[in-house]
Amino acid sequence: MRRFLILGHKVPVSGEFTLNDLPGSAGRLDVLCRAVGASLFVSHGIRRDTEVVLLIQNSVEIRIAGDRVRHLNPDERSTAALLQQALKQAASEEVQASPGIFVSRSSLESTLDELVARGAWPVVLHEDGESFDAAALPADPAFVLSDHVEFTEEERTTLEELPRLSLGPRTLHTSQCITITHYLLDGRADEVELDLVLCHKVWSEPKAQLIVGLLLDFEIPANLVRQSPPSLYPVTVNGLGEVRIMVRPRDLERARAIIRDYFEEPVEG
């Protein structure tokens, strides 16, 4: 799952604005609409593995689930209408304002806590961060961005412990950052699917997860390939219970050296 958390600073939380003036009376809601489109739309479809969370004025959270959303169209006005409808239904408990669009009262700290509770790893996108290309990413990243306004001092304090990644030295529009992020992640997914090689194999799922976690600490992404569901084969039956640890060819020797130093001699065949 990919997630984008976008902080909106000017949109009226009451939903009281005209759809004919998104940059003005709606507090640059047009910026958020473009961000939603960049997050979810592909040609003739929607990214079902992506979720967008809008946090409006640190008080109202709108969550759009790509695998459940309906009636979402590429034009900004119709997207704004769905967001306006959600704002008018905001309550302390999350409610579904329309299919796949959920709204609740929240704050940045609460929203981050909820993301972590759902297994996401928040990462701030900012031009001052580490290079995106060089970073090892978890399987469930949640990218945090601002709208047309810089993070406030309070937001910077809340986010200061999170890792920061940069897409380059230039300050880009929010929607541009999201498009570039999707492009880079799609490329990594293709690379993982096409180019992985066997690094090691074990016969214990928990042990395999420990090794993958260690490799990730060294910024080496790895995938697990199971010869059969672990619950069906608690012991090895002609190799069917093995779990293979796969890495990129360029990481192979370094990954094997790490496994050798911390665990055991890698099984290569």
Summary of the structure (lengths in Angstrom):
residues: 269
radius of gyration: 21.3
end to end distance: 32.1
largest distance: 68.0
contacts: 823
relative contact order: 0.12
helix: 35%
strand: 26%
